């Protein structure tokens, strides 16, 4: 009897597509030989050893470096997502330029002799803002996201799966080399021995494996996502992930150990690995006070405020990320400190409260905090609300941002609001090469305040890590580029990765701009270090992960799935 012809890979059964990006791609084939529980590449038995890399977390000028290091590590494939919101910021408006040039990234992978496992979404999770779904979906308030038929009987599901797929190759599409970090918890790590042992055991079984992550990268700007595990948990700016290739693109001991394992099962490229990138130290630099955020409202919101009886969400006024200022006026004088709060956990996610420009404190999601305010008839009440990243995991989690309920002062529901959607990035890009005029600012600044500093680099430029000792929380830009959030007081991340290409070399002035949201240290200084600090002793919880393999379970390494 003639052998059965191997079945083609069906996208409905495997939500992955192995893309072959070679000149003769039209003559090549990738099949599933289910009778022999294996893949066939061009008719020959094939097993992939892959690693995850997210092009949207790595600046384009660094793609080649990261991909070549992955190939040198012994990988024959990479796996990555395509986040919908990264490419369609508004309905019908598409962006595939610069670091969003998907075709350019695929070509870079081909030049590195790496196959591609493409996971195009539309939903990706990946600890990315709203799991890759665009926030403009929430302009329909009644929308139900990430829902399907309720089907939580795993035995029933897999029985049904095996009815249609009784055989096939062994695949682990997400073998964790590390884990993500949340603000307020310790930096997650996973031991080299646990990772290598689990990989070797799977390769002995003939399995194909993808390591998540092989290079994590950075959640620049406002792109970090968030989880909800009893409370709201925003993801840090760093996505280092304790991965084999560090956030700055450097090989780690984990990489060399994994390469040794892979070399037992397939050939690895010869030759030396590219060395770590040059690093730079600079500072400390003393930043200068530019002015309170409220002094710049005309520039931050040039179209003026939106009027509404009740406060509106970010989504309702088409503000995707960042910050929005809510303003109203007191309708009577309050002599005694009076409770001020937002009911029903209606602050999404963090509110900085000011009365007549004076910072009063913070209201935070899930914390049920109250402030106690006083003020005169007509006093200006300002609430700056920060979007800390939309939930990236969980069914029907429509994570609207802003004030979801009208605030209450004493027994009075506050109405008649002015809302200022703030375009802070536009302002910073406009002003960063310039010296701003002198703006009036408080003698003892606190609350949302801009600081800046221009500085030259006298030596050679290298990758570096911005350290903000004593600062509280805010956003930072280098030469107009939004590095991301810092939250020094909360931790664990204490430094922000600054790729060298963001810095101007000898002979030019660089500019750093900070929006500090709460309190500034007595000495408003920053430093550039040659090593990252991703953990701090101030964090309250310790987070570790372990292998999915039973033989590497350890009581000291519990794991909680996030849902990539």
C-alpha positions as CSV (number, residue, x, y, z in Angstrom):
1,X,0.0,0.0,0.0
2,X,1.3,3.4,-0.9
3,X,2.0,5.7,2.1
4,X,-0.4,8.5,2.7
5,X,0.5,11.9,1.5
6,X,1.4,14.1,4.4
7,X,-1.3,16.6,5.3
8,X,-0.8,20.4,4.8
9,X,-0.5,22.6,7.8
10,X,-4.0,23.9,8.5
11,X,-4.3,27.4,10.0
12,X,-7.5,26.4,11.9
13,X,-5.6,23.7,13.9
14,X,-2.2,25.4,14.3
15,X,-2.5,29.2,14.9
16,X,1.0,29.6,13.6
17,X,2.4,30.0,10.1
18,X,5.9,29.1,9.2
19,X,7.0,31.6,6.6
20,X,9.9,30.8,4.3
21,X,11.5,33.9,3.2
22,X,14.1,32.8,0.6
23,X,14.4,33.7,-3.1
24,X,13.0,30.3,-4.2
25,X,10.2,30.4,-1.7
26,X,7.6,29.5,-4.3
27,X,9.3,26.1,-4.8
28,X,9.6,25.2,-1.1
29,X,7.2,23.3,1.1
30,X,6.4,22.9,4.8
31,X,4.1,20.0,5.7
32,X,2.9,18.1,8.8
33,X,3.6,14.4,8.6
34,X,1.1,13.3,11.1
35,X,1.7,9.6,10.5
36,X,5.2,10.0,11.8
37,X,4.6,12.9,14.3
38,X,6.9,15.3,12.6
39,X,7.3,18.3,10.3
40,X,8.7,18.1,6.8
41,X,10.6,21.0,5.3
42,X,11.2,20.6,1.6
43,X,10.3,16.9,2.1
44,X,12.9,16.3,4.8
45,X,12.2,15.7,8.5
46,X,12.5,19.1,10.3
47,X,12.4,20.4,13.9
48,X,12.5,24.0,14.7
49,X,14.4,25.5,17.7
50,X,13.0,29.1,17.8
51,X,13.1,32.2,20.0
52,X,10.6,35.0,20.4
53,X,11.6,38.5,19.5
54,X,9.1,41.4,19.1
55,X,10.2,43.9,16.4
56,X,7.9,46.5,18.1
57,X,10.0,46.4,21.2
58,X,13.3,46.8,19.4
59,X,14.2,50.0,17.4
60,X,14.7,49.2,13.7
61,X,18.4,50.1,13.6
62,X,19.0,47.2,16.1
63,X,17.0,44.5,14.3
64,X,20.0,43.1,12.4
65,X,22.2,42.9,15.6
66,X,19.5,41.0,17.6
67,X,18.6,38.6,14.7
68,X,22.2,37.7,14.0
69,X,22.8,37.0,17.7
70,X,19.8,34.7,17.7
71,X,21.0,32.8,14.7
72,X,24.5,32.4,16.2
73,X,22.8,31.0,19.3
74,X,21.8,28.0,17.2
75,X,18.2,29.0,16.5
76,X,16.8,28.2,13.1
77,X,13.6,30.2,13.5
78,X,12.1,33.2,15.3
79,X,8.6,33.7,16.5
80,X,6.8,37.1,16.7
81,X,3.5,38.8,17.0
82,X,2.0,41.6,14.9
83,X,0.1,44.0,17.2
84,X,-2.9,45.5,15.5
85,X,-2.8,48.8,17.4
86,X,0.8,49.4,16.4
87,X,-0.2,49.5,12.7
88,X,-3.7,50.9,12.7
89,X,-3.7,53.8,15.3
90,X,-7.0,55.1,13.9
91,X,-9.7,53.3,11.9
92,X,-8.5,53.0,8.3
93,X,-5.2,54.8,9.1
94,X,-2.2,52.4,8.6
95,X,1.4,52.8,9.6
96,X,4.1,50.4,8.2
97,X,7.0,52.9,8.3
98,X,10.2,53.0,10.2
99,X,10.2,50.6,13.1
100,X,6.7,49.5,12.0
101,X,8.0,48.2,8.6
102,X,6.9,44.6,8.9
103,X,8.2,43.6,5.5
104,X,11.6,45.1,6.3
105,X,11.8,43.0,9.5
106,X,10.8,39.8,7.6
107,X,13.6,40.5,5.1
108,X,16.1,41.0,7.9
109,X,15.1,37.6,9.3
110,X,15.7,36.0,5.9
111,X,19.1,37.7,5.7
112,X,19.9,36.2,9.1
113,X,18.9,32.7,7.7
114,X,16.0,32.4,10.1
115,X,12.6,31.0,9.4
116,X,9.6,32.9,10.8
117,X,6.7,31.7,12.9
118,X,4.2,34.5,12.4
119,X,1.5,35.2,14.9
120,X,-0.5,38.0,13.4
121,X,-3.3,38.5,16.0
122,X,-5.6,40.4,16.0
123,X,-5.2,39.7,19.7
124,X,-1.7,38.9,21.0
125,X,-1.6,39.7,24.7
126,X,2.3,39.8,25.0
127,X,2.0,42.3,28.0
128,X,1.4,44.9,25.3
129,X,-1.1,47.8,25.5
130,X,-4.6,46.2,25.3
131,X,-3.1,43.0,24.1
132,X,-2.6,44.5,20.7
133,X,-6.2,45.5,20.1
134,X,-6.6,49.2,19.2
135,X,-8.1,51.4,21.9
136,X,-10.4,53.0,19.4
137,X,-12.5,49.9,19.7
138,X,-13.6,51.2,23.0
139,X,-15.2,54.2,21.3
140,X,-18.2,51.8,21.3
141,X,-18.9,51.7,25.0
142,X,-20.9,48.5,24.9
143,X,-18.3,46.4,23.0
144,X,-17.4,43.0,24.3
145,X,-13.8,42.2,23.7
146,X,-12.1,38.8,23.6
147,X,-15.2,36.7,24.1
148,X,-16.3,33.4,22.6
149,X,-18.4,30.4,23.4
150,X,-17.8,29.5,27.0
151,X,-15.9,26.2,26.9
152,X,-13.8,25.5,30.0
153,X,-14.0,21.7,30.1
154,X,-10.4,20.9,29.0
155,X,-11.0,17.2,28.7
156,X,-13.9,17.8,26.4
157,X,-11.9,20.3,24.3
158,X,-8.8,18.1,23.8
159,X,-11.0,15.1,23.1
160,X,-12.6,17.1,20.3
161,X,-9.2,18.3,19.2
162,X,-7.8,14.7,18.9
163,X,-10.9,13.7,17.0
164,X,-9.7,15.9,14.2
165,X,-5.9,15.8,15.0
166,X,-5.1,12.3,16.4
167,X,-1.4,12.6,15.5
168,X,1.2,15.3,15.0
169,X,4.6,16.6,16.0
170,X,5.3,17.7,19.6
171,X,5.5,21.4,19.9
172,X,6.1,23.8,22.8
173,X,5.4,27.2,21.3
174,X,6.1,29.1,24.6
175,X,8.9,27.8,26.7
176,X,9.6,30.5,29.2
177,X,13.2,31.6,29.6
178,X,12.2,34.2,32.2
179,X,9.2,36.2,33.2
180,X,7.7,39.7,33.0
181,X,7.9,42.4,35.7
182,X,5.1,44.4,37.3
183,X,5.6,47.7,39.1
184,X,5.8,47.0,42.8
185,X,7.1,43.5,42.5
186,X,10.7,42.2,42.3
187,X,12.4,41.6,39.0
188,X,11.6,38.1,37.8
189,X,14.4,35.7,37.1
190,X,14.7,32.1,36.1
191,X,17.9,30.0,36.7
192,X,20.1,28.9,33.8
193,X,20.0,25.3,35.0
194,X,16.2,25.2,35.0
195,X,16.0,26.6,31.5
196,X,18.7,24.4,30.0
197,X,17.4,21.3,31.6
198,X,13.9,21.7,30.4
199,X,15.1,22.5,26.9
200,X,17.3,19.5,26.7
201,X,14.6,17.2,27.9
202,X,12.2,18.5,25.2
203,X,14.8,18.2,22.4
204,X,15.5,14.6,23.5
205,X,11.8,13.9,22.8
206,X,12.2,15.3,19.3
207,X,10.0,18.3,20.1
208,X,10.0,21.6,18.3
209,X,10.5,24.4,20.8
210,X,10.0,28.2,20.8
211,X,11.7,30.1,23.7
212,X,9.6,33.0,25.0
213,X,11.4,35.4,25.2
214,X,14.8,35.0,23.6
215,X,15.2,38.8,23.5
216,X,12.6,40.9,25.3
217,X,13.3,44.5,24.5
218,X,11.6,47.6,25.8
219,X,8.1,49.0,26.2
220,X,9.0,52.4,25.0
221,X,6.6,55.3,25.3
222,X,3.1,54.2,26.5
223,X,3.1,50.7,25.0
224,X,3.2,48.6,28.2
225,X,0.2,46.5,29.0
226,X,-1.3,45.5,32.3
227,X,-2.7,42.5,34.1
228,X,-5.5,42.1,36.7
229,X,-4.8,39.6,39.4
230,X,-6.8,40.7,42.3
231,X,-5.7,44.3,41.5
232,X,-4.5,46.3,38.6
233,X,-0.9,45.4,37.8
234,X,0.8,47.6,35.1
235,X,3.9,46.2,33.3
236,X,7.2,47.9,33.7
237,X,8.9,49.8,30.8
238,X,11.7,47.2,30.7
239,X,10.8,43.9,29.0
240,X,14.2,42.4,29.7
241,X,12.4,39.1,30.8
242,X,15.6,37.7,32.1
243,X,16.0,36.5,28.5
244,X,19.1,35.0,27.0
245,X,19.8,38.2,25.1
246,X,19.5,41.2,27.5
247,X,17.3,44.3,27.0
248,X,20.4,46.1,25.7
249,X,21.1,43.2,23.3
250,X,24.0,41.6,25.1
251,X,24.6,37.9,25.4
252,X,24.1,36.5,28.9
253,X,25.4,33.2,30.5
254,X,21.9,31.8,29.8
255,X,22.5,32.3,26.1
256,X,25.8,30.4,26.0
257,X,24.3,27.6,28.1
258,X,21.4,27.2,25.7
259,X,23.7,27.2,22.7
260,X,25.6,24.3,24.3
261,X,22.4,22.4,24.6
262,X,21.2,23.1,21.1
263,X,24.6,22.1,19.7
264,X,24.0,18.5,20.9
265,X,21.0,18.2,18.6
266,X,21.8,20.3,15.5
267,X,24.7,22.3,14.0
268,X,25.2,25.8,15.3
269,X,27.0,28.5,13.3
270,X,30.7,28.8,13.7
271,X,32.6,31.9,14.6
272,X,32.6,34.4,17.5
273,X,29.4,36.0,18.8
274,X,29.3,39.8,18.2
275,X,30.6,41.4,21.5
276,X,28.4,43.4,23.8
277,X,27.7,46.9,22.7
278,X,29.9,49.7,24.1
279,X,28.4,51.2,27.2
280,X,28.6,54.8,28.5
281,X,28.6,56.5,31.9
282,X,27.8,60.2,32.3
283,X,26.8,62.5,35.2
284,X,25.3,63.2,37.6
285,X,23.4,66.0,35.7
286,X,21.4,68.5,37.6
287,X,18.0,69.2,35.9
288,X,16.4,72.6,35.7
289,X,12.8,73.3,36.6
290,X,10.9,74.3,33.4
291,X,7.5,74.8,34.9
292,X,4.3,73.3,36.2
293,X,2.3,71.3,33.7
294,X,-0.7,73.6,34.3
295,X,1.4,76.5,32.9
296,X,1.5,74.8,29.5
297,X,-2.1,73.9,28.9
298,X,-2.5,76.2,25.9
299,X,0.4,74.3,24.2
300,X,-0.5,70.9,25.5
301,X,-4.1,71.2,24.3
302,X,-4.1,73.8,21.6
303,X,-7.7,73.1,20.5
304,X,-9.0,74.0,24.0
305,X,-10.9,71.9,26.5
306,X,-14.0,69.7,25.9
307,X,-17.1,70.7,28.0
308,X,-19.3,68.1,29.7
309,X,-21.6,67.9,32.6
310,X,-20.1,64.6,33.7
311,X,-16.4,63.6,33.1
312,X,-15.8,61.6,29.9
313,X,-13.3,58.8,29.4
314,X,-10.1,58.9,27.3
315,X,-11.8,56.8,24.6
316,X,-14.9,59.1,24.4
317,X,-12.7,62.0,23.5
318,X,-10.3,59.9,21.3
319,X,-7.3,60.2,23.6
320,X,-5.4,56.9,23.2
321,X,-2.5,57.1,25.6
322,X,-0.8,59.3,28.1
323,X,-2.6,61.9,30.2
324,X,-5.8,64.0,30.4
325,X,-6.6,66.9,32.7
326,X,-10.1,67.2,34.2
327,X,-11.0,70.6,35.6
328,X,-14.0,72.0,37.6
329,X,-14.6,74.7,40.1
330,X,-15.7,74.5,43.7
331,X,-19.3,75.8,44.1
332,X,-18.9,76.7,47.8
333,X,-16.2,77.3,50.4
334,X,-14.9,74.3,52.3
335,X,-13.3,75.3,55.6
336,X,-12.6,71.9,57.1
337,X,-10.8,69.1,55.3
338,X,-13.5,67.2,53.4
339,X,-13.2,63.7,51.9
340,X,-12.8,63.7,48.1
341,X,-13.0,60.4,46.2
342,X,-14.2,58.7,43.0
343,X,-16.8,56.0,43.7
344,X,-16.9,52.4,42.2
345,X,-13.1,52.3,41.6
346,X,-13.6,54.9,39.0
347,X,-10.0,56.2,38.6
348,X,-8.3,54.5,35.7
349,X,-5.5,54.5,36.5
350,X,-3.9,57.2,38.6
351,X,-5.1,60.7,39.4
352,X,-2.9,63.6,40.6
353,X,-5.2,66.1,42.4
354,X,-4.5,69.9,42.6
355,X,-6.5,72.8,44.1
356,X,-5.6,76.2,42.7
357,X,-2.4,74.7,41.3
358,X,-1.2,73.2,44.7
359,X,-0.7,69.4,44.7
360,X,-2.9,67.6,47.1
361,X,-2.1,63.9,46.5
362,X,-2.9,60.8,44.5
363,X,-5.9,58.7,43.9
364,X,-5.1,55.2,42.5
365,X,-7.0,52.4,40.9
366,X,-8.0,49.6,43.3
367,X,-6.6,51.4,46.3
368,X,-9.9,53.0,47.4
369,X,-8.0,56.1,48.6
370,X,-9.6,59.3,49.7
371,X,-8.1,62.8,49.9
372,X,-9.2,65.5,52.2
373,X,-9.5,68.9,50.6
374,X,-10.3,72.5,51.5
375,X,-10.9,75.4,49.2
376,X,-12.7,78.6,48.4
377,X,-15.8,79.3,46.3
378,X,-14.5,79.3,42.8
379,X,-11.3,77.4,43.6
380,X,-9.9,75.5,40.6
381,X,-9.9,71.7,41.1
382,X,-7.6,69.9,38.6
383,X,-7.3,66.2,38.3
384,X,-4.5,64.9,36.0
385,X,-5.3,61.3,35.1
386,X,-2.6,58.9,33.8
387,X,-3.4,55.9,31.6
388,X,-0.9,53.3,33.0
389,X,-1.5,50.8,30.2
390,X,-4.7,48.8,29.2
391,X,-5.3,45.3,30.3
392,X,-3.6,42.8,27.9
393,X,-5.2,39.6,29.2
394,X,-8.6,38.3,30.2
395,X,-11.9,37.9,28.4
396,X,-14.3,40.9,28.1
397,X,-11.9,43.2,29.9
398,X,-12.8,46.6,28.3
399,X,-10.3,48.8,30.1
400,X,-11.6,52.3,29.7
401,X,-9.3,55.1,31.0
402,X,-9.9,58.3,32.8
403,X,-12.6,59.2,35.3
404,X,-15.2,56.5,34.9
405,X,-17.5,58.0,37.6
406,X,-18.0,61.6,38.7
407,X,-15.9,62.5,41.7
408,X,-17.5,63.3,45.0
409,X,-16.5,66.1,47.4
410,X,-18.2,65.6,50.8
411,X,-21.8,64.9,49.8
412,X,-21.6,66.7,46.5
413,X,-21.3,65.0,43.1
414,X,-19.0,67.3,41.1
415,X,-20.3,68.3,37.6
416,X,-19.5,70.8,34.9
417,X,-16.1,69.5,33.7
418,X,-13.5,70.8,31.3
419,X,-11.4,68.1,29.8
420,X,-8.0,68.7,28.3
421,X,-6.6,65.8,26.2
422,X,-2.9,66.5,26.5
423,X,-0.4,66.1,23.6
424,X,2.7,66.0,25.7
425,X,4.8,64.1,23.2
426,X,4.1,66.7,20.5
427,X,5.2,69.5,22.8
428,X,8.3,67.8,23.9
429,X,9.3,67.1,20.3
430,X,8.7,70.7,19.4
431,X,10.6,72.2,22.3
432,X,13.5,69.8,22.8
433,X,15.9,71.6,20.5
434,X,14.9,75.0,21.9
435,X,15.3,77.0,25.1
436,X,11.8,77.7,26.4
437,X,10.8,81.1,27.7
438,X,10.7,81.6,31.4
439,X,7.4,80.4,32.8
440,X,6.1,81.2,36.3
441,X,6.4,78.3,38.6
442,X,5.9,77.6,42.3
443,X,8.8,78.2,44.7
444,X,8.4,74.6,46.2
445,X,7.3,72.6,43.1
446,X,5.3,69.4,43.6
447,X,2.8,67.7,41.5
448,X,3.1,67.4,37.7
449,X,6.2,69.4,36.8
450,X,8.6,69.6,33.8
451,X,12.3,69.4,34.2
452,X,15.0,69.5,31.6
453,X,18.7,69.6,30.9
454,X,20.9,70.0,27.9
455,X,24.3,68.3,27.9
456,X,27.1,67.3,25.6
457,X,28.9,63.9,25.3
458,X,32.6,64.6,25.2
459,X,33.7,61.0,24.7
460,X,32.4,58.2,22.5
461,X,28.7,57.5,22.5
462,X,27.5,54.2,23.8
463,X,24.4,52.4,25.1
464,X,23.5,53.6,28.6
465,X,20.9,53.3,31.3
466,X,19.2,56.4,32.8
467,X,19.1,56.3,36.6
468,X,16.8,58.7,38.5
469,X,17.7,58.4,42.2
470,X,15.2,60.0,44.5
471,X,12.6,60.9,41.8
472,X,9.1,59.5,42.3
473,X,7.2,58.7,39.1
474,X,6.9,60.2,35.7
475,X,7.7,60.1,32.0
476,X,11.1,60.8,30.4
477,X,12.2,61.8,26.9
478,X,15.7,61.9,25.3
479,X,16.0,64.3,22.4
480,X,12.3,64.2,22.0
481,X,12.0,60.3,22.0
482,X,9.7,58.9,24.7
483,X,11.8,56.4,26.6
484,X,8.9,55.4,28.8
485,X,7.7,55.5,32.4
486,X,9.8,55.6,35.5
487,X,8.6,54.8,39.0
488,X,11.7,54.9,41.1
489,X,9.7,54.9,44.4
490,X,7.7,51.8,43.4
491,X,10.4,49.7,41.7
492,X,11.6,47.2,40.8
493,X,13.0,48.9,37.6
494,X,15.4,51.7,38.6
495,X,17.0,52.5,35.2
496,X,15.7,53.0,31.6
497,X,17.6,51.6,28.6
498,X,18.9,54.3,26.3
499,X,20.1,53.0,22.9
500,X,23.1,54.9,21.7
501,X,21.5,55.9,18.5
502,X,19.2,58.2,20.5
503,X,22.1,60.4,21.6
504,X,24.0,63.0,19.6
505,X,27.8,62.5,19.4
506,X,30.5,64.9,20.2
507,X,29.8,68.5,19.2
508,X,26.1,68.5,19.6
509,X,23.8,69.1,22.6
510,X,21.5,66.4,23.9
511,X,18.3,67.2,25.9
512,X,16.6,65.2,28.6
513,X,13.0,66.1,29.5
514,X,11.2,64.8,32.6
515,X,7.6,65.1,33.6
516,X,7.7,64.3,37.3
517,X,4.2,63.7,38.5
518,X,4.6,63.8,42.3
519,X,7.7,64.8,44.2
520,X,11.2,65.8,43.1
521,X,14.4,65.0,45.2
522,X,16.2,67.8,47.0
523,X,18.9,67.5,44.3
524,X,17.1,67.0,41.0
525,X,19.8,64.9,39.4
526,X,20.0,62.0,37.0
527,X,22.9,59.8,35.9
528,X,23.7,57.6,33.0
529,X,25.1,54.2,34.1
530,X,26.9,51.5,32.1
531,X,24.8,48.7,33.8
532,X,21.0,48.4,34.3
533,X,19.3,48.2,37.7
534,X,16.2,46.2,37.2
535,X,15.6,45.2,40.8
536,X,15.2,47.2,44.0
537,X,15.0,46.5,47.7
538,X,11.8,48.6,48.0
539,X,9.6,46.2,46.2
540,X,7.2,44.2,48.4
541,X,6.6,40.9,46.5
542,X,9.0,38.4,45.0
543,X,8.2,36.9,41.6
544,X,9.8,33.8,40.1
545,X,8.9,31.3,37.5
546,X,9.7,27.8,36.8
547,X,9.6,25.3,34.0
548,X,6.4,23.6,32.8
549,X,8.3,20.4,33.0
550,X,7.6,18.4,36.2
551,X,11.2,17.4,36.7
552,X,12.2,21.1,37.3
553,X,9.5,22.2,39.6
554,X,10.8,24.0,42.6
555,X,9.0,25.4,45.6
556,X,11.1,28.6,45.3
557,X,10.0,29.2,41.7
558,X,6.1,29.3,41.5
559,X,4.7,30.4,38.2
560,X,1.5,32.2,37.4
561,X,0.5,32.3,33.7
562,X,-0.2,35.6,32.1
563,X,-1.5,34.4,28.8
564,X,0.8,35.4,26.0
